[in-house]
Amino acid sequence: MTSARQRQAWLAAMPFLFVALWSTGFIGAKFGLPHAEPFTFLSVRFMLTLALLVPLAHWLSGEWPRGARLWGHIAISGLLVHGAYLGGVFYSIYQGMPAGLAALLVGLQPLLTAGLAGPLLGERLGRLQWLGLVMGLAGIALVLGGKLDPGEMLFQGFGLGALASVLVALVGISLGTLYQKRFCTGMPLLSGTVVQYLGAGTLLGLGALLFETREIDWAPTFLLTLAWLVLVLSISAILLLMALIKRGEASRVASLFYLVPPVTALEAWWLFDERLTPLSLAGMAIAIAGVVLVVRSGPGSPQSRSR
């Protein structure tokens, strides 16, 4: 009886554990970037991840994408979902953007994806989704307004370069999500992730070669951070996601993703003393509510099925 209860408790906690682990990716960037430039950091991360994930995919699944066309589509989705997304997030934090703010901005992905789904996939937005989009934009305006710096820089601690980088990340993961939905429906999750990492690693490696010195300070903090990002984020979180999808919990995980920005902001406050003004906190709450509204009223949600 006790073991059954423990198993039930573990199964109930799995989606929340996944979101908690996912939020630490932004914190890992903050810890590791003082020791390596962003594209170099990510290139090393992907190389180590692939060295572990390739044999793991062969052992656990053995199923690989069929056909060169599907391989190409999956690689392109990886360029967007992992390469542009992580590259933009890491570069924005490298340029001084707070980890909590970066998490909030890229957390708007469901809003942008819903907005792009109409012209790209022919999906129509309902009234609640439009309301969510407006709330998300209003919330972000409040957050950025609370970070305005009357001095030389546009924002407190970062400039337009960091904002542009995180917007590249947001657009990348949004377009990548739609591209994957359109062209990668036959993708095996684990081996498909390997192909995505290959595509993303190629893009980031090229960025490191062209724009960075590729010098790394192999300090204990960097090594521990790298180990966490590879083993916990890129491997364990993927396996946890596979387990959740197998149990039919993917939609629950998706609905919990709006918890990532506040969890990241709390972690960043505790670890790095990153603080948000009352105006920014109000904006974060409004933006997250907008994301929830879009996710809950989108196709496949209980609200949409009842209409």
Summary of the structure (lengths in Angstrom):
residues: 307
radius of gyration: 19.3
end to end distance: 41.8
largest distance: 63.9
contacts: 1069
relative contact order: 0.21
helix: 79%
strand: 2%
